[in-house]
Amino acid sequence: MKSLIFLLLILPILSASASWESVESPHFRVYYQEGTVDPTSILQIAEDFYAEMPQLTDRMPAGMIDIWVCDTQKEFQDSVHAPIQDWAVGCAFPLSRRIIIQNPKHIALAKLQLVQVLRHEIAHVLFGQCTRKAVKEIPLWFIEGIAIYFADEWVPSRHETLLKHIFSKSILPLQALTRGFPSSQTGADLAYAESQDALRWLVEVKGRDVLFSLISELHAGNNFNTAFEAVVGWDLATFDVLWRESLAERYKWASLFSNSYFLWGGLGGLALLGYLVRRNRRQRHLNKLSQQENTMDTFFRT
């Protein structure tokens, strides 16, 4: 059902001059300006993802999740009504069940996909609602890692960023990403890449069931640090150290290139190999010419 509403009455932080329409599904309500976006595709993506996450949704109180689609970047910045970087295309307010995203055309210009952005922000809301009793104590790296993991995101630039910092031995400790991320886009890219990898490694070494057991503890309102140590078996400081140590093992080839001896030795070896290949090719060519010279052309045979 569509209904025309005035933003001043519904969400005062947005422009009062813009008129908005809404369309609903069982769990989501999309607000948009007519002619700017197809709301049904947004609802479909949202409901599909919602259905994938019963481990979280079954623990949530009933209620709709609102998705506001802003047509311009300025409108998006004004709508968030909180400090946010210029390069951001989505923002979630988990405790109020509200998501604000830019128009999909702007998301595409940022080399991202609408599906990824929506799933990421919805994951924030689902996780935040599920753990609302303990959400203020949860480190930001874990919150973002959870959203990326559940959204099943793959952003190649993050992988490249992680490798670059493994190469330069400039990985940030997770402790530095507890309450905030760097404000620059490059710094934030590293923070997101680390959050993604740390959460993925946790699941790899401890299992997905351990992750949901931890979420259950948070759902019950238990302290994050205490719950993490009880469920995972490591305190956060130990996990931080072990995760950073695992990077060198899991990305061995990147670690090798971080050593100048191996780097220059490897480059020298490649140069030598190239020289030998070229010399062998030239020698084969000379041998072929020699054989041709020693062979009498049939024209001269009697």
C-alpha positions as CSV (number, residue, x, y, z in Angstrom):
1,M,0.0,0.0,0.0
2,K,1.3,3.4,-1.0
3,S,0.7,6.5,1.0
4,L,1.8,10.1,0.4
5,I,3.4,11.6,3.5
6,F,5.1,14.8,4.4
7,L,8.6,14.4,5.7
8,L,8.2,17.3,8.2
9,L,5.6,15.2,10.1
10,I,7.4,11.9,9.8
11,L,11.1,12.6,10.1
12,P,11.9,16.3,11.0
13,I,15.6,15.9,10.3
14,L,14.9,15.6,6.6
15,S,13.9,18.3,4.2
16,A,10.4,19.5,5.0
17,S,9.9,20.6,1.4
18,A,10.2,17.1,-0.1
19,S,7.2,14.9,-0.3
20,W,7.7,11.2,0.2
21,E,5.8,8.0,-0.6
22,S,6.1,4.7,1.1
23,V,5.6,1.1,0.2
24,E,5.6,-1.8,2.7
25,S,6.4,-5.5,2.9
26,P,5.9,-7.8,5.9
27,H,9.1,-6.5,7.6
28,F,10.2,-3.4,5.8
29,R,8.8,0.0,4.8
30,V,10.6,2.0,2.1
31,Y,10.3,5.8,1.9
32,Y,11.3,7.3,-1.4
33,Q,10.5,10.3,-3.7
34,E,8.4,9.4,-6.6
35,G,10.3,8.8,-9.8
36,T,13.7,8.4,-8.2
37,V,13.9,4.7,-7.4
38,D,12.1,1.4,-7.7
39,P,11.0,0.5,-4.1
40,T,9.8,-3.0,-5.0
41,S,13.4,-4.1,-5.8
42,I,14.6,-2.7,-2.5
43,L,11.9,-4.6,-0.6
44,Q,12.7,-7.8,-2.4
45,I,16.4,-7.6,-1.5
46,A,15.5,-6.8,2.1
47,E,13.0,-9.6,2.6
48,D,15.3,-12.1,0.9
49,F,18.0,-11.3,3.4
50,Y,15.6,-11.2,6.3
51,A,14.6,-14.7,5.5
52,E,18.3,-15.8,5.6
53,M,18.8,-14.7,9.2
54,P,16.4,-16.6,11.5
55,Q,19.2,-16.8,14.1
56,L,18.9,-13.1,14.6
57,T,15.3,-12.3,13.6
58,D,13.8,-14.9,15.9
59,R,15.4,-13.0,18.9
60,M,14.1,-9.6,17.8
61,P,10.9,-7.9,19.0
62,A,8.3,-7.5,16.3
63,G,8.3,-4.3,14.3
64,M,9.0,-2.8,10.9
65,I,12.4,-1.6,9.6
66,D,12.3,1.7,7.8
67,I,14.5,2.3,4.8
68,W,14.8,5.9,3.6
69,V,16.2,6.4,0.1
70,C,17.7,9.8,-0.4
71,D,18.0,11.2,-4.0
72,T,21.1,13.4,-3.5
73,Q,24.2,13.2,-1.4
74,K,23.4,16.4,0.4
75,E,20.0,15.0,1.3
76,F,21.7,11.9,2.5
77,Q,24.2,13.9,4.6
78,D,21.4,16.0,6.1
79,S,19.2,13.0,6.8
80,V,21.8,11.1,8.8
81,H,22.0,14.1,11.1
82,A,25.3,12.8,12.6
83,P,29.0,12.9,11.7
84,I,29.5,10.8,8.5
85,Q,32.1,10.8,5.8
86,D,31.6,12.1,2.3
87,W,32.2,8.7,0.8
88,A,29.5,6.9,2.8
89,V,26.5,5.6,0.9
90,G,24.5,4.0,3.7
91,C,23.9,4.4,7.4
92,A,21.9,2.3,10.0
93,F,20.4,3.2,13.3
94,P,19.8,-0.3,14.8
95,L,18.0,0.7,18.0
96,S,15.5,2.8,16.1
97,R,15.2,0.3,13.2
98,R,16.0,2.9,10.6
99,I,18.3,2.7,7.6
100,I,19.2,5.6,5.3
101,I,20.8,5.0,1.9
102,Q,21.7,7.0,-1.1
103,N,19.9,6.6,-4.4
104,P,21.2,3.4,-6.1
105,K,22.7,5.4,-8.9
106,H,25.0,7.1,-6.4
107,I,25.8,3.7,-4.9
108,A,26.8,2.4,-8.4
109,L,29.1,5.5,-8.9
110,A,30.9,4.5,-5.7
111,K,31.6,1.1,-7.3
112,L,29.4,-0.7,-4.9
113,Q,26.2,-2.8,-5.3
114,L,22.8,-1.9,-4.0
115,V,22.4,-5.5,-2.7
116,Q,25.7,-5.3,-0.7
117,V,24.8,-2.0,0.8
118,L,21.3,-3.0,1.8
119,R,22.3,-6.3,3.3
120,H,25.1,-4.6,5.2
121,E,22.9,-2.0,6.7
122,I,20.1,-4.5,7.5
123,A,22.6,-6.7,9.2
124,H,23.5,-3.8,11.5
125,V,19.8,-3.4,12.4
126,L,19.2,-7.1,13.0
127,F,22.3,-7.6,15.0
128,G,21.7,-4.4,17.0
129,Q,18.1,-5.3,17.8
130,C,19.2,-8.8,18.8
131,T,22.0,-7.5,21.1
132,R,20.4,-4.2,22.2
133,K,21.0,-5.0,25.9
134,A,24.7,-5.1,25.4
135,V,25.2,-3.2,22.1
136,K,27.1,-0.2,23.7
137,E,29.9,-2.5,24.9
138,I,30.5,-4.2,21.6
139,P,33.7,-3.1,19.8
140,L,33.2,-1.4,16.5
141,W,35.4,-3.8,14.6
142,F,33.2,-6.7,15.7
143,I,30.0,-4.8,14.8
144,E,31.3,-4.1,11.3
145,G,32.8,-7.5,10.9
146,I,29.5,-9.1,11.8
147,A,27.7,-6.9,9.2
148,I,30.2,-7.8,6.5
149,Y,30.1,-11.5,7.4
150,F,26.3,-11.8,7.4
151,A,25.9,-9.7,4.3
152,D,28.4,-12.0,2.6
153,E,30.3,-9.0,1.1
154,W,33.2,-9.2,-1.2
155,V,34.9,-5.9,-2.0
156,P,38.2,-6.6,-3.9
157,S,39.7,-3.2,-2.8
158,R,39.5,-4.3,0.9
159,H,41.5,-7.5,0.1
160,E,44.0,-5.4,-1.7
161,T,44.2,-3.0,1.2
162,L,44.7,-5.8,3.7
163,L,47.5,-7.3,1.6
164,K,49.2,-3.9,1.2
165,H,49.3,-3.4,4.9
166,I,50.5,-6.9,5.6
167,F,53.2,-6.2,3.0
168,S,54.2,-3.0,4.8
169,K,53.7,-4.4,8.3
170,S,51.3,-1.6,9.2
171,I,48.2,-3.6,10.4
172,L,46.3,-1.8,13.1
173,P,45.7,-3.6,16.4
174,L,42.0,-4.4,16.8
175,Q,42.1,-2.5,20.1
176,A,42.6,0.7,18.1
177,L,39.3,0.0,16.3
178,T,37.2,-0.5,19.4
179,R,35.3,2.8,19.5
180,G,35.9,4.4,16.1
181,F,37.5,4.0,12.7
182,P,39.9,6.4,11.0
183,S,38.2,9.4,9.3
184,S,40.1,9.1,6.0
185,Q,38.7,6.8,3.4
186,T,42.1,4.9,3.1
187,G,42.2,4.5,6.9
188,A,38.6,3.4,7.0
189,D,39.2,0.9,4.2
190,L,41.9,-0.7,6.3
191,A,39.6,-0.8,9.4
192,Y,36.8,-2.5,7.4
193,A,39.3,-4.9,5.8
194,E,40.7,-5.8,9.2
195,S,37.2,-6.2,10.7
196,Q,36.1,-8.5,7.9
197,D,39.2,-10.6,8.2
198,A,39.2,-10.9,12.0
199,L,35.6,-12.0,12.1
200,R,36.1,-14.5,9.2
201,W,39.2,-15.9,11.0
202,L,37.2,-16.3,14.2
203,V,34.6,-18.3,12.4
204,E,37.3,-20.4,10.6
205,V,39.1,-21.4,13.8
206,K,36.2,-21.6,16.2
207,G,33.2,-22.4,14.0
208,R,30.0,-20.6,13.1
209,D,28.2,-22.1,16.1
210,V,30.6,-20.3,18.5
211,L,29.7,-17.0,16.8
212,F,26.0,-17.6,17.4
213,S,26.7,-18.7,21.0
214,L,28.5,-15.4,21.5
215,I,25.5,-13.6,20.0
216,S,23.2,-15.5,22.4
217,E,25.3,-14.3,25.3
218,L,25.0,-10.7,24.1
219,H,21.3,-11.1,23.5
220,A,21.0,-12.0,27.2
221,G,22.7,-8.8,28.1
222,N,26.1,-10.2,29.2
223,N,29.2,-8.1,29.0
224,F,31.0,-8.4,25.6
225,N,34.5,-9.0,27.0
226,T,33.3,-11.6,29.5
227,A,31.1,-13.3,27.0
228,F,33.9,-13.4,24.4
229,E,36.4,-15.0,26.7
230,A,33.8,-17.5,28.0
231,V,32.6,-18.6,24.6
232,V,35.7,-18.2,22.4
233,G,38.3,-19.3,25.0
234,W,40.5,-16.2,24.5
235,D,40.3,-12.8,25.9
236,L,40.2,-9.9,23.4
237,A,43.9,-9.0,23.8
238,T,44.9,-12.6,23.1
239,F,42.6,-12.9,20.1
240,D,44.0,-9.6,18.7
241,V,47.6,-11.0,18.9
242,L,46.7,-14.4,17.5
243,W,44.7,-12.9,14.6
244,R,47.6,-10.6,13.6
245,E,50.0,-13.5,13.9
246,S,47.8,-15.6,11.6
247,L,48.0,-13.0,8.8
248,A,51.6,-13.9,8.0
249,E,50.7,-17.6,7.9
250,R,47.5,-17.2,5.9
251,Y,49.1,-14.7,3.4
252,K,52.5,-16.3,3.2
253,W,53.4,-14.9,-0.2
254,A,52.6,-11.4,0.9
255,S,54.7,-11.9,4.0
256,L,57.7,-13.0,1.9
257,F,57.5,-9.9,-0.2
258,S,57.6,-7.8,3.0
259,N,61.1,-9.0,3.6
260,S,63.6,-7.0,1.5
261,Y,66.0,-9.9,1.2
262,F,63.3,-12.1,-0.4
263,L,62.0,-9.2,-2.4
264,W,65.2,-8.3,-4.1
265,G,66.3,-11.9,-4.3
266,G,63.1,-12.8,-5.9
267,L,63.3,-10.0,-8.4
268,G,66.9,-10.9,-9.2
269,G,65.8,-14.5,-9.7
270,L,63.0,-13.5,-12.1
271,A,65.5,-11.3,-14.0
272,L,67.9,-14.2,-14.3
273,L,65.2,-16.6,-15.4
274,G,64.1,-14.1,-18.0
275,Y,67.6,-13.8,-19.4
276,L,68.0,-17.6,-19.6
277,V,64.7,-18.0,-21.4
278,R,65.6,-15.3,-23.9
279,R,69.1,-16.8,-24.5
280,N,67.6,-20.2,-25.0
281,R,65.1,-18.8,-27.5
282,R,67.9,-17.1,-29.5
283,Q,70.0,-20.3,-29.5
284,R,67.1,-22.3,-30.9
285,H,66.6,-19.7,-33.6
286,L,70.3,-19.8,-34.6
287,N,70.2,-23.6,-34.7
288,K,67.2,-23.6,-36.9
289,L,68.9,-21.1,-39.3
290,S,72.0,-23.4,-39.4
291,Q,69.9,-26.4,-40.3
292,Q,68.2,-24.5,-43.1
293,E,71.6,-23.4,-44.5
294,N,72.8,-27.1,-44.5
295,T,69.8,-28.3,-46.3
296,M,69.9,-28.2,-50.2
297,D,66.9,-26.7,-51.8
298,T,65.1,-29.2,-54.1
299,F,65.4,-26.7,-57.0
300,F,69.1,-27.3,-57.2
301,R,68.9,-31.1,-57.1
302,T,69.6,-33.0,-60.3
